[in-house]
Amino acid sequence: MAHATNDINSLTRLAGGGVMSAVDASITALVTLITMFFSISWQMTLVAVLPLPFMAFATSRLGRKTHKAFGESQAAFSELNNKVQESVSGIKVTKSFGYQEAELQSFQETNKMTFKKNMHTMKYDSLFDPLVLLFVGSSYVLTLLVGAFMIQAGQITVGNLVTFITYLDMLVWPLMAIGFLFNITQRGNVSYQRIENLLEQESDVQDPAHPLPSIENGRLEYAIDRFAFEDEDTLRDIHFTLDKGQTLGLVGQTGSGKTALVKLLLREHDVNQGAIYLNGHDIRDYRLSDLRSLMGYVPQDQFLFASSILDNICFGNPDLSFDKVEEATKLAQVYDDIKDMPEGFETIIGEKGVSLSGGQKQRLAMSRAMILNPEILILDEVLSVGDEFFRKKSLARIKELIHGGSTVLMVSHGMQTILDNCTKVVWIEQGNMRMIGEPKTVCKAYRSQYSE
């Protein structure tokens, strides 16, 4: 947010007022100095501009300090924005734990820190105009002293001196403008660097230089030797295959690496050592858009956009017919809830679906994935929560997809769901594959391991 507000505003000021001031000040100063040099006295002109190199040195030193201070104040403003966003997003949790006073105190500390950083920047800002005026004043003093001697020597007249000082008055605005320009240039440089750093960030996951021309669902093969997230080993020695139309169950304790396993198939990250193959080709050989077009993904934490219910369901394909939307919501058992809302499918659900219950969010997310008839469906702990009726209807739809040739990867803690619907099961433990086999065998061993 800070990049989109303060940094953009700083660049706007530099590109607008800064450029205008630079052109105006340069032309005015150049014309005035040429007139003073040739029409009155070149000696007095040289004396008058004598303080300018010192002014340039002083403003340069001050500019470097401003550059550093402004960078720190912008970073502090970003931190303040993050704090506000975090506080607003977590306001329900804060209230439920009675943490309001502590949260308020934390915000005040962040706010005070930001205020101090900005005051530090303003201290340097406020020195620019007095500094410029100091050197302008010294030019006046030197001009009067040298002018007086030259009048005594008969080199110029009093009228020439008055005219020269009038011209010198005309240089005050250009010099002030140069000081202003120097100030906003330093701010603009900091903002430009921050924006450039943001724009230069690239995803670790990239399209191949020579992608395969087409893609279709088929045999999946996991051949992962090692995957590390942020230099910490997450998965090791994961090797199994899954034929088209089969359903794989992934079981394991929380934090064992099940979600990481399915996200690697989505190429949210890439394997460090090893590969995942689809139809005998490394998935990194396909275009990201082609690979993900095969997939429907329902994550643990459903994200809904602050738009209408219809827009959220049709997010993957805005051209879907309304009949298909209704069918998908009926299968996910959320159709009646939508019809009871004042605006129906046009109801705006707010940021992250704030106006919906947890179950309604889950069912909308399921509708969004199911409506695309994905060839590879990934369900991450979706069927472990919710009522039995919802699970049965969802599983019935999943079976329809399987009969159509779709492959399903199902992460679940519900052993009965795994037993009834999976072709094979992989047990992940601490990032390693503990066991793979038929659902009954693996689920029995898993239950035995963690039974009380």
VENCOR-V412232 format. One record per residue. N is the residue number from 1. RES is the residue in three letters. SS is DSSP state (H for helix, E for strand, L for the rest). Layout:
N|RES|SS / N|RES|SS
//
This chain:
1|MET|L / 2|ALA|L / 3|HIS|H / 4|ALA|H / 5|THR|H / 6|ASN|H / 7|ASP|H / 8|ILE|H / 9|ASN|H / 10|SER|H / 11|LEU|H / 12|THR|H / 13|ARG|H / 14|LEU|H / 15|ALA|H / 16|GLY|H / 17|GLY|H / 18|GLY|H / 19|VAL|H / 20|MET|H / 21|SER|H / 22|ALA|H / 23|VAL|H / 24|ASP|H / 25|ALA|H / 26|SER|H / 27|ILE|H / 28|THR|H / 29|ALA|H / 30|LEU|H / 31|VAL|H / 32|THR|H / 33|LEU|H / 34|ILE|H / 35|THR|H / 36|MET|H / 37|PHE|H / 38|PHE|H / 39|SER|H / 40|ILE|H / 41|SER|L / 42|TRP|H / 43|GLN|H / 44|MET|H / 45|THR|H / 46|LEU|H / 47|VAL|H / 48|ALA|H / 49|VAL|L / 50|LEU|L / 51|PRO|L / 52|LEU|H / 53|PRO|H / 54|PHE|H / 55|MET|H / 56|ALA|H / 57|PHE|H / 58|ALA|H / 59|THR|H / 60|SER|H / 61|ARG|H / 62|LEU|H / 63|GLY|H / 64|ARG|H / 65|LYS|H / 66|THR|H / 67|HIS|H / 68|LYS|H / 69|ALA|H / 70|PHE|H / 71|GLY|H / 72|GLU|H / 73|SER|H / 74|GLN|H / 75|ALA|H / 76|ALA|H / 77|PHE|H / 78|SER|H / 79|GLU|H / 80|LEU|H / 81|ASN|H / 82|ASN|H / 83|LYS|H / 84|VAL|H / 85|GLN|H / 86|GLU|H / 87|SER|H / 88|VAL|H / 89|SER|H / 90|GLY|L / 91|ILE|H / 92|LYS|H / 93|VAL|H / 94|THR|H / 95|LYS|H / 96|SER|H / 97|PHE|L / 98|GLY|L / 99|TYR|L / 100|GLN|H / 101|GLU|H / 102|ALA|H / 103|GLU|H / 104|LEU|H / 105|GLN|H / 106|SER|H / 107|PHE|H / 108|GLN|H / 109|GLU|H / 110|THR|H / 111|ASN|H / 112|LYS|H / 113|MET|H / 114|THR|H / 115|PHE|H / 116|LYS|H / 117|LYS|H / 118|ASN|H / 119|MET|H / 120|HIS|H / 121|THR|H / 122|MET|H / 123|LYS|H / 124|TYR|H / 125|ASP|H / 126|SER|H / 127|LEU|H / 128|PHE|H / 129|ASP|H / 130|PRO|H / 131|LEU|H / 132|VAL|H / 133|LEU|H / 134|LEU|H / 135|PHE|H / 136|VAL|H / 137|GLY|H / 138|SER|H / 139|SER|H / 140|TYR|H / 141|VAL|H / 142|LEU|H / 143|THR|H / 144|LEU|H / 145|LEU|H / 146|VAL|H / 147|GLY|H / 148|ALA|H / 149|PHE|H / 150|MET|H / 151|ILE|H / 152|GLN|H / 153|ALA|L / 154|GLY|L / 155|GLN|L / 156|ILE|L / 157|THR|L / 158|VAL|H / 159|GLY|H / 160|ASN|H / 161|LEU|H / 162|VAL|H / 163|THR|H / 164|PHE|H / 165|ILE|H / 166|THR|H / 167|TYR|H / 168|LEU|H / 169|ASP|H / 170|MET|H / 171|LEU|H / 172|VAL|H / 173|TRP|H / 174|PRO|H / 175|LEU|H / 176|MET|H / 177|ALA|H / 178|ILE|H / 179|GLY|H / 180|PHE|H / 181|LEU|H / 182|PHE|H / 183|ASN|H / 184|ILE|H / 185|THR|H / 186|GLN|H / 187|ARG|H / 188|GLY|H / 189|ASN|H / 190|VAL|H / 191|SER|H / 192|TYR|H / 193|GLN|H / 194|ARG|H / 195|ILE|H / 196|GLU|H / 197|ASN|H / 198|LEU|H / 199|LEU|H / 200|GLU|L / 201|GLN|L / 202|GLU|L / 203|SER|L / 204|ASP|L / 205|VAL|L / 206|GLN|L / 207|ASP|L / 208|PRO|L / 209|ALA|L / 210|HIS|L / 211|PRO|L / 212|LEU|L / 213|PRO|L / 214|SER|L / 215|ILE|L / 216|GLU|L / 217|ASN|L / 218|GLY|L / 219|ARG|L / 220|LEU|E / 221|GLU|E / 222|TYR|E / 223|ALA|E / 224|ILE|E / 225|ASP|E / 226|ARG|E / 227|PHE|E / 228|ALA|E / 229|PHE|E / 230|GLU|L / 231|ASP|L / 232|GLU|E / 233|ASP|E / 234|THR|E / 235|LEU|E / 236|ARG|E / 237|ASP|E / 238|ILE|E / 239|HIS|E / 240|PHE|E / 241|THR|E / 242|LEU|E / 243|ASP|L / 244|LYS|L / 245|GLY|L / 246|GLN|L / 247|THR|E / 248|LEU|E / 249|GLY|E / 250|LEU|E / 251|VAL|E / 252|GLY|L / 253|GLN|L / 254|THR|L / 255|GLY|L / 256|SER|L / 257|GLY|L / 258|LYS|H / 259|THR|H / 260|ALA|H / 261|LEU|H / 262|VAL|H / 263|LYS|H / 264|LEU|H / 265|LEU|H / 266|LEU|L / 267|ARG|L / 268|GLU|L / 269|HIS|L / 270|ASP|L / 271|VAL|L / 272|ASN|L / 273|GLN|E / 274|GLY|E / 275|ALA|E / 276|ILE|E / 277|TYR|E / 278|LEU|E / 279|ASN|L / 280|GLY|L / 281|HIS|E / 282|ASP|E / 283|ILE|H / 284|ARG|H / 285|ASP|H / 286|TYR|L / 287|ARG|L / 288|LEU|H / 289|SER|H / 290|ASP|H / 291|LEU|H / 292|ARG|H / 293|SER|H / 294|LEU|L / 295|MET|E / 296|GLY|E / 297|TYR|E / 298|VAL|E / 299|PRO|L / 300|GLN|L / 301|ASP|L / 302|GLN|L / 303|PHE|L / 304|LEU|L / 305|PHE|L / 306|ALA|L / 307|SER|L / 308|SER|E / 309|ILE|H / 310|LEU|H / 311|ASP|H / 312|ASN|H / 313|ILE|H / 314|CYS|L / 315|PHE|L / 316|GLY|L / 317|ASN|L / 318|PRO|L / 319|ASP|L / 320|LEU|L / 321|SER|L / 322|PHE|H / 323|ASP|H / 324|LYS|H / 325|VAL|H / 326|GLU|H / 327|GLU|H / 328|ALA|H / 329|THR|H / 330|LYS|H / 331|LEU|H / 332|ALA|L / 333|GLN|L / 334|VAL|L / 335|TYR|H / 336|ASP|H / 337|ASP|H / 338|ILE|H / 339|LYS|H / 340|ASP|L / 341|MET|L / 342|PRO|L / 343|GLU|L / 344|GLY|H / 345|PHE|H / 346|GLU|H / 347|THR|L / 348|ILE|E / 349|ILE|L / 350|GLY|L / 351|GLU|H / 352|LYS|H / 353|GLY|H / 354|VAL|L / 355|SER|L / 356|LEU|L / 357|SER|L / 358|GLY|H / 359|GLY|H / 360|GLN|H / 361|LYS|H / 362|GLN|H / 363|ARG|H / 364|LEU|H / 365|ALA|H / 366|MET|H / 367|SER|H / 368|ARG|H / 369|ALA|H / 370|MET|H / 371|ILE|L / 372|LEU|L / 373|ASN|L / 374|PRO|L / 375|GLU|L / 376|ILE|E / 377|LEU|E / 378|ILE|E / 379|LEU|E / 380|ASP|E / 381|GLU|L / 382|VAL|L / 383|LEU|L / 384|SER|L / 385|VAL|L / 386|GLY|L / 387|ASP|L / 388|GLU|H / 389|PHE|H / 390|PHE|H / 391|ARG|H / 392|LYS|H / 393|LYS|H / 394|SER|H / 395|LEU|H / 396|ALA|H / 397|ARG|H / 398|ILE|H / 399|LYS|H / 400|GLU|H / 401|LEU|H / 402|ILE|H / 403|HIS|H / 404|GLY|L / 405|GLY|L / 406|SER|L / 407|THR|E / 408|VAL|E / 409|LEU|E / 410|MET|E / 411|VAL|E / 412|SER|L / 413|HIS|L / 414|GLY|L / 415|MET|H / 416|GLN|H / 417|THR|H / 418|ILE|H / 419|LEU|H / 420|ASP|H / 421|ASN|H / 422|CYS|L / 423|THR|L / 424|LYS|E / 425|VAL|E / 426|VAL|E / 427|TRP|E / 428|ILE|E / 429|GLU|E / 430|GLN|L / 431|GLY|L / 432|ASN|E / 433|MET|E / 434|ARG|E / 435|MET|E / 436|ILE|E / 437|GLY|E / 438|GLU|L / 439|PRO|H / 440|LYS|H / 441|THR|H / 442|VAL|H / 443|CYS|H / 444|LYS|H / 445|ALA|H / 446|TYR|H / 447|ARG|H / 448|SER|H / 449|GLN|H / 450|TYR|H / 451|SER|L / 452|GLU|L
//
